[in-house]
Amino acid sequence: MGPAKRIELSEEQIHLIAKALADPRRMELLRQIGRGTDPVGCSSIRDCQQVSAATLSHHMKELEIAGLVKVTREGKFASYTLRRDVLQAYMDQLAQI
């Protein structure tokens, strides 16, 4: 297995990630999703959050738009995986400031 491919984020994506991470609830959601290596089902996420389904959906959509989570849909069910490569690219680009 060769070295991981380096991702270069656009200025727009950097802005979207910063906006997504500015919300404490979304930071907690990312921590929850990133704890393991397996995808986390929406119902598991919701069980740990004291928010309505609509609010949770909004937060998850912001994380998806920012590229921080990968969504896998099966019928009406969704599972989320942290995109560690995107998060690392974001941190790398911040370190260059």
Buried (B, 14 or more C-beta within 10 A) or exposed (E): EEEEEEBEBEEEBBEBBEEBBEEEBBEEBBEBBBEEEEBBBBEEBBEEBEBEEEEBBEBBEBBBBBBBBBBEEEEEEBBBBBBEEBBEBBEEBEEEE
